[in-house]
Amino acid sequence: MALEYLEEVKEHWKKNLSFLDYFKKTYGRDQPLPKWTDADVDEFIASDPVYGPQLKALRESRKFALGGAAIGAGHLGGIAMKYSKAPHGVLLATGFGAVCGAVFGSEVAEHWYGLYKMDKQQANLRFLYWEPESLKPICNSGSQLKSSCSVPRSLFLNFFFVITPE
């Protein structure tokens, strides 16, 4: 009875904490992830025709958010400087303008590239789980638990419950 209950609890938390799979490839590594280049993304597009173009659109959508943040910060900071001249007010207005501009730029990118139709997290996860040629030497080094490529799916649950890795 108690063992069945523990299994139900483990399955419940495994399902509820499934979003942590996204972080397993980036945190707890022996060596940091190398910078991704456009060549890596093009290689991923060639190997995965479904999620490759989605990843490229996601990478290009950052430009809209950065542009919106720059425009929002400049505009709201300039208005605050013109009318207020209080340094703390200008800083707060510039920060708020940057945040609002980035959110607006992200929304423009959502519609420009049709990102609302995609599973953005799945595209990023597929890219992280995919091993480009530049990452293979890193993937084959290190211990089993700290390796950048072979992290057991139940690593987080091992912290709470004693279960065997897959």
N, C-alpha and C positions, 0 to 999 in steps of 0.2 A: 504494500500500500504506500509506504513512505517513499520507496524507490520509484514507483510510478509517478508519484507527485513531483519528485525531483526531476524526472525526465520531462514532465509537462512544463515545469518552471524553466528548465534549460531551453526547451523549444520555444517557449514564449519569449524569453529574453533574446534568443538567437534571432527570432523574427523581428523583434522590436529594435534591436541594435544592428540590423543588417547594414545600415548606412555607414557603419564603421569600416566596412570593407573598403570604402573609398580611401581611408587614411592609412591602411595597412602597408601600402606600397610606398608611402612618402615619409612616415614617421618610424623611428626605431631602426634606422639603417646604419650600417657600419660606415658607409661613405654617402655623401649627399648625392641627390640626383643630378646628373649633368644637365646643362642647359639644352633645351630642345631647339633644334634648328628647323628651318623650312625643309631641309633635306630629309630629316627624320619624319616629318609630317607627310612629305611626298612618298616616302617609302611605306609609311603606314597606309596611305591612300591606295597604293598599289596592292598591298596585301589584304586590305579590308575595304571593299567597295561600298559597304553600307555606312559604317561609322567613320571612315576616312574623310569624306567630304563634309560630314557634320563637324568633325573636329577642326577642319580648316575654316569653316564658317564661324565656329566658336572663337578661334584665334583671331580672326579678322574683326569680330564684333567688339573686341577690346578697344579698337581704335575709336569707335563711337563713344564708348564710355569715357575714355581719356580726353577726347575732344570736348565732350559735354562738360566734364569736370573743369577743364581749362576755361571754357567760355563762361560757365556759371561762376567760377571763382573770380574771374576778371570782372565780370559784369557786376555782381553783387558787392564785391570788394571795392570796385570803383565808385559805385553809388554811395556806399558807406563812407568812403574817403571824402567824397564831395560834400556830403551833408552832415556827417558826424564829426570827423576829425579826431575821434577818440580811438587810441590804438587798440584797445581791447575790443571795441565794437567793430573795427575794421577786420581784426583777426577772426572774430566770431562770424561776421558776415561772409568773409572769404571762405572759411571752412564750410559754412552752411551752403554757400553757393556751389562749392565744389561737390558736395554730397548730392545736392539736388540736380546739378548738371550731369553727374555720373549716372544717377538713376534715370534721368530723362534720356541720356544717350544710350543707356542699356535698353530702354524700351523702344527707342528708334531702331536699334540693331535687331531686337526681337522681331520686328515686323519687316525690316529691310531684308534680312537673311532668312526669315521664316523659322526662327529658332523655337517658336512656340509649338511647332509640329514635331520637334525632335526630343529625344531623351538625352539631355545634356550630360547628366551624370554618367550614363552608360557609355557615351562616347569617350569621356575622359577616362573612365575605368578601363575600357578596352585598350586605349592607348597606353595606360600605365602597365597593364598586364602583358602587353605586347613587348617583345624584346627586340629592339633594333640592334643592328650590328655594333653600334658604338657602346651599347650597354652590356654586351655579352661577357667581356672580361670582368666587369663588376658583379654580374649575376652569379658567376661561378666561384667567387671567392667568399670567404667568411663562414661563420658557423651556420648551422641549420636554422636557428631561430632569428638570427640577426641578418640573414642573407636578404638581399634586396629582391630576390625572385621567388623564394620558396617559403613564404610566410603561411603557416597553417591557418585555415579559415576560422578555427576556433581559438585563436590566440587570445582574444579579449575575454572569451568565456572561461579560459583556463585561469584567469585572474580571480573569478568569482567561484567557479566550481572546478573540481578535479575531474577533468575529462581527458581522454587521450586525443592527441592531434590526428588529423586525417592523414 
